[in-house]
Amino acid sequence: MDDKAIDIVIDYVIKHTDKTDYIIRECDGKPEFDVYIVWKCKTLQNWKWLISTNLPDGMYYELTYNGDKNEFYLDAYKKFENVVIKNT
């Protein structure tokens, strides 16, 4: 199931990232970049992954698998900043 989740994100990145946004190393005609699972969990028949890449675009991906309907949902996010808020 993890391989399927990673393949979904790879396909999305290839289709939606402008080739001028990052340096591409060609491998069999496809862009080459690393995709990795940051976090995942399973509840009953459902799965959720947080997935990222090594591309410098600030994107991360949330992928949910609905076991009842046998379908995936992909949300793509861009990180704008990381702010520390102290608990006082």
N, C-alpha and C positions, 0 to 999 in steps of 0.2 A: 504494500500500500504506500510506503514511503517513496518508492521509485516512481509510482504514478503521480504522487503529489509534486515531486521535483520536476517530472516531465511537463506537467501542466504549467508550472512557473517558467520553465525554460521556453516553452512555446509562446507564452504571453510576452516575455521579455524580448524575444526575437521579433515578434510582430509589432510591439509597441514602443521600442526604444529607438530613437534616432541614431543612426550609425555615427553621426558626428559627436555624440555625447560621450563616447569612450573609445579607447584604442581597441581595435579588434584584431585578434590573431585568428587567421582562417584555419579551420580544420575540416577537411572534406566539404568546403563551401559553406560551413556554418560558423557563426561567431563562437568563440570559445571563452567561457567565463565559468567561475565556480558558483554553485548554488548549494546552500546548506540549510538544514533544519535547525532553527534556533530553539524551538519548543514544540511539543505536541502532546495531545491528550486524547483519550478515548472514553466516552461515556455511552454505555449501552452499545448501540450499533453505529454511533456517530463518532467521527474523528475531527480534530482541528489541529492545524499546523500553523506556526509562524515561520516563514521562510525568508531568507535574504540571499543576496549575491555579493560578490566582491567588486561589483561595478561601483564607481564613485558617484552614483546618481541619487543616493539618499533614499532609495525605495526599499520597502519591505512588503511582504505579501502574507495575507491571512487566507488560508484555504480551509474550507469546511466540507466534509463529506456527510451527506444525509443518507444514512443506511436504509431508511424507510423508502425513499424514492430512488436510491441508487444514482445520485447525482452530486456533483461538486459545485461549490460556490467560491469564487475568487474575488477578494478585495485587495486592491493595490493602494498603498499609502506612500506618502513622501514625508520624511522627517524634516522638519524645518529647524528645530532647535531643541536643546536639552537644558532645562532651567532647573536649578536647585532651589527648593523652597524649604527653609529650615522650619522645623516644628518647634514653636516656642510656647 
